[in-house]
Amino acid sequence: MNFTVAKIGAVITALSVIGFAICMLIEFDFGSYLVSMFIAFGFVMMIAGFHAESDNEHKVAANTALVLSGVYTVLILLVYFAQTTAVRLDSLGEEALRIIDYKRLGLFFSYDLLGYGVMSLATFFIGLSINARSRLDKWLKWLLMFHGVFFIGCFLAPMLGMFSSKMDGADWIGMLILEVWCIYFLPICILSYLHFANTSNK
């Protein structure tokens, strides 16, 4: 049962990443926000699967990753649930929109970056916990750990004011960064599914 849930999580995450990439290309904002929430749901299921199989020597790293995945999920759900509800449906004032409208690159945009920074830390720590025996597992381990590098940019960018609604080309630059992230993260989802499938068959 543990690895069935984890496999389902990997599938949900993979399909959501693909959906996110497509929605961005066709400029379907509501779809992007919606599938981003499912990336979070699937990601927690994946991390919980890795946590379940971790041995005592790596349990602290796995526990850290599991907690961080929960923090990431809360931040992401707050950001994107606000976009699909209050921002889309309510008649908010300019000041409120400046804060919570993702496209204004304000506070909730910064929370989004923080969320994905925390997600990156979660992948780093769960990568530390994986006891890689096969070549595919070694690829998975290093992809997860290297993904942790994204934490630095996601954490510091809002503090340094690197993104602003007044910045020229902000939309296409942001889209390019996110599309590259999708290309990077999709193999992690696929390799995670294969990992859990192989583990459950042993």
C-alpha positions, 0 to 999 in steps of 0.5 A: 500500500505504501508504494502504491500511494507513492506511485500514484503521487508520482503519476499525479505530479508528472501529469500536473507538471506536464499540464502546468507547462502546457497551460503556461504556453497557451497562457491559461492562468487558471489552469496553471494555478489549478494544476500547481496545487496538484503538483503539491499533493502528488509531491507530498505522496512521493516524499512520503514514499521515500520516507517510508523506505528510509533506514534509520541511518537516513531517517533524520534527512527523510524526516526533514524532507517530509516536514519541508514538503508539508511547508511547501504544500501549505505555501503553494495552496495558499498562493494558488487557492487565492488566485483561483478564488479571491483574485478571480471572483472577488472585486478586490481593491488595487492595494489588495490585488497588489499583494495577493495577485500572483501576476503583480509579482507582489507578496504572494508571488514572493510566497510562491518562490519561497514555497518552491525554495522549500520544495527544493530543500525537501528534494535535497534532503530526500535525495540524501536519504535514498540508498541508490543501488541501480543506475536509475536510482543514482540518477534520481538521487543526484537529480533530487539533490541538485534540485536543492540548488534552486533554493538559493535563488528562490529564497534570495530573489524576493529579498533582492527585488529581482522580480518586479511588475515594472521589469521589461520582459518579466512575463516571458522571462518567468515563463522560460524559467518555469518551462526549464524547471518543468523539463528538469522536474519531469524526469524526477517524477518518472524516475520516482515512479520507476523506483517505487514500482521496482521496490514494490516488486521486490 
